[in-house]
Structure formats: structure tokens, C-alpha cells
Amino acid sequence: MIDTKHALLLERAGGGLAAELVMGLLTTARRIDAECAALLEPYGLSEGRFAALLAISAEPGAAPARIAERLGVTRATVTGLVDGLARAGWAAREPDPSDRRALVLRSTPAGEALLAELAPRYGTWLQRLTDGIGSDTATVCVDALATIQRNAAATA
């Protein structure tokens, strides 16, 4: 359940079952990230670009600063993500109708078609990841993850 790096750290740091849970979570997150990258790679997408396209699609006409806020990244990061989406023809920058000096973002028909194609594949992948986990177990896991996230935020 725990990769070598995290097992070595756990061995050194100790901490018992709670620490094993966190190290297992880190290992699982790394594996999920790798699978997600493999799922998106044939489309020329990274997780960041995919998230940006989803955010732009969900809020057509949003300013780049708004997309950055929604994604929890910097404006500079959004600029880079949108550059890639625009080059691929999946998103476009347009003048803001209320302030011609500013830009707003929109997904293109090609971007919407890509999202329509990817959504069911992504849903199937998520289902596969959680096969065999009943609703009671899932509820306990969601609660545990929320606690870990609160505790992490409190110590940051």
C-alpha cells in the first residue's frame, strides 16, 4: 500500500497507524496522478489544462483572474494554461465587453467537444478507482479525508 519512499520515511518517523494512513494516502495520490496524466496525455492535456478548460467552460466569459481564483493558482499559471488551450483551439481570449482593455475566456466548440468526449471516460475511470468500496466505507473515507485536510490547513 505504501511505496518505498514513504515506507522509508514512515520507518524513520514512526507515528503508528495514523502516520501509515497519511503515507498510504500520499502513495495513492501519486498513483492516481500518474493514471490521470496517462488518461489525458493522448489528448495533449495535462491535469492543469484540463482543469482550466473545465473552469472556463463552467464560467464562460470569466476573466483570467477569476479562473485563477477558482483553480487556486496564480494568474501567470492561468496565462500559461490558456496559451496551451488556445494553441490547441480549445479556448479563446476575447475582449471584455465592459472593458475593452481586459480579456475574458471562453471555450471553443472544439473545447466543448473535447470535454463531451472526455467526461464519460473520466467518469468510468473514477468508478474503476472506487470499485469494491461500499457507500458506508466511502462515507468514512470522505470524513477521514476532510479531517486530514482541516488538520493540514491548521498546521500550514
N, C-alpha and C positions, 0 to 999 in steps of 0.2 A: 504494500500500500504506500510505502514511503520510499522515494528514490534515495540513491546513495548519499547525495549531498545533504539532504535533510536528515537522513538517518545518522550521519556522522555528527551533524550539529545537535541532534536530539541526544545522542550518546554523550556528547561533551556537556551540554547544558542541563540535561536531566529535565525534570518537570512532570514526569508521570503521564497519565492518560490524557490530561488536558493538553500538554505540550505535543503529545503524539497526534491528537486531533488537529492541532494547528499545522503541524508538519505534513500530515496527510492532506489537509486542505490545500497547502501550498503545492504539493506534488500534483494533486488533482487539477488545480487551476492551471499549472504549467502544461499538463497533458491536454486539457480542454482547449487552451490557447493554441497549441500546436495543431490539434484537429480542426479547429475553426479556421486557422490560416490555410490548411490544406483544402478545406471546403471552398474557401473564397479565391484561392490562388488561380484556378483555371479561368476565372472571370476577370483577372487582373485587379482584384480588390484586396486591400488589407482590411483588418478589422476597423481601423480608423476611418478609412474611406467609406466602408460600408455603413458605419455609424453616422458619418457626416451625411451621406446620401439619405439615410432613413430620417435624420433630423430635418434636412431640407425638404424632403417630401412631406413630412408631417406638418411643416410650418412654411408653406410657400410664401415667398416674399419677405422672409426674415432677413435681417441684417447679419453679416458675418459675426458680429459681436454677440448676437442672440444665440447663434448656433454654437459658438464657443462656450457660452454660459450653459447651454443645455448639455453639452458634452463634457463639461468640466475641464476644458483645455484652454490654451491661450489663443488670442486672435491670430497670432503668427502661425500656430499649428493649423487653424482652420484655413488660413490662406493657402498653405501647402496642400492640405487635403482637397480643397476646392480646385486648386490648379490641376491636380491629377484627375479629378472628376470631370472638369471642363475639357481637358485634353482628350479624354475618352468619349466625350459627347454625352455624359450622363447628368451634368448640371451646368447651369449658365448663370453668369452675373449680369444683372440688368440695372439700369439707373433706377434709383428710388423715386417713385412718382412725387413724393412730397419734398424731396431734397435732391436735386439733380447732381449734387456733388457726391452723394453717397450711393452705395450699391446695395442691392438685395439679391438674394439667391433663390433660384428655382430649379427643380429637377426638370429634365427634358423628357419628352416622350420615350426616348431610348432608356433613360434612367428609370422611368416608371416601369417599362417593360422588363428591365433587369430585376427590379425589386419584385415584380409579379412572378418572375421565374424562380428567383432565389427563395422567396418566402416559404413555399411548401417544402423545399429541400432543407431549409434551415429548421423548420418545424419538425420534420421527420428526424433530423439529426438530434435535436433536443429530446425528442421522445425516445430515441435509441439510447441516449445517455442515461435516461432515467428508467429504462425498462427494469422491472423487478422491484421497484421501490413503491410500496403502497402509500396510500394517502396519509395514514397515521404516521408512518416513518418520515414522509416528506414534510409534514407539518412540524415534527420535532426538529428536523434538519433546518428548515427555514427559520424556526425560532432560535436555534443554536447559532446559525449564521448571523442573524440580526444582533444577537448578544455580542458575538465576536466583533462585528463591525462597530457597534456602540463603544465597546471597550477599546478598540483600536483608535477610534476618533477621540476618545477621552485622554489617551496617552500621547497623542500626536502633538 
